[in-house]
Amino acid sequence: MAMQSTSTAHHSKLTETPPPIDASALGHAGTQLHRPECVLVTARGNLYTSDRRGGVMCISPQGTQSLLGRSNLVPNGIALQRDGSFLMANLGADGGVWHMDVQGQLRPWLMEFEGHALPRVNFVTTDAQGRHWICVSATKTDDHYPVDEATGYILLQDASGLRCVADNIRYTNEVRLTPDGQSLYVNETFGRCLTRFRLAPDGTLSHRETVAQFEAGDFPDGLTLDAEGGVWVVCVGSNRLYRVAPDGTRHTVIDDADPACVERLEQALVARQLTRPMMAAARGRHLQNITSLAFGGPDMRTAYMGSLDANALMTFRSPVA
């Protein structure tokens, strides 16, 4: 599973707000990566990233790299399964969720919902119960972002079948469940907010609330949770990383925003002319469009950040596991 084991981790406590991390001083993991948008870490120290060549890059604890699978897909979110295979959200024009076996062979896994073809799929994750959560950002699928529309939704595939558990989302991005199974967080990219739902045992979502709003140039993309229930939100475009406490208190961990880039994105947003290529071309002062984050290492305090254009994962030591 893609769930990170914490049974042997030494959980540090965030007793005070630490100073922001200097983006120019970050470490790195991996080399010659191709669009490592999503990153996963296992308890054994293996790293997995989505790869623009249509598969998944596997990086061993010793640094050995091997590409699993090649295709015409554009893998975005990836979900590691118990047998070592992957589910892949396809951000390419054909959309859908695909299954890649341990030999790298691909087959369609979920291509339609209620009789309609699934458009570009942003993210997929598998929870501790083996349920699959699928995020469709918007029904409009061309490169001109529907910034004013709330047509995103979340699908749940479980033992009872496939159903929509949340809709009316302003561009659905990553989702994460809390370890106690009582809440689900989702980033609304063009709502510029972190949203939380109450999660029932049967997967029903209710009591929707906005936990945090973000700043100019911020387009919340990936998220993960720490040992204290804090939510780490990675913002594409601005190259900012935030930690949001359960009560909504927001702390800036990294701010690598390039003012000129932020201004271009904001002007395009206001003019309703923001496009996928424009967002993909955004850069920070040092970072190349960070998109996701996963914790790893023996003490679960090494953070690995994926991105749209860097050829390596950026790393740093977190003050909390």
Protein Blocks (a to p, Z undefined) as FASTA:
>chain_A
ZZdcfklpccdddfbccddddfklpccedehiahilbacddfkopacdddfkopacdddf
kopacdehiafbdcfbdcddfkopacdddfbfnlpaddddfkopacdfblceehiacddd
fbdcddfkopacdddfbfblcfbdcfkbcfbccddddfkbccdfbghiehiadddddfkl
paccdddfklopacdddddfkopaehiacfbdcdehiacfbdcddfkopacdddehjlpa
cdddfkopacdfbdcbdfklmmmmmmmmmnopacfklmmmpccfkbghiabdcdedjkop
accdddfkbcbdcddddfbZZ
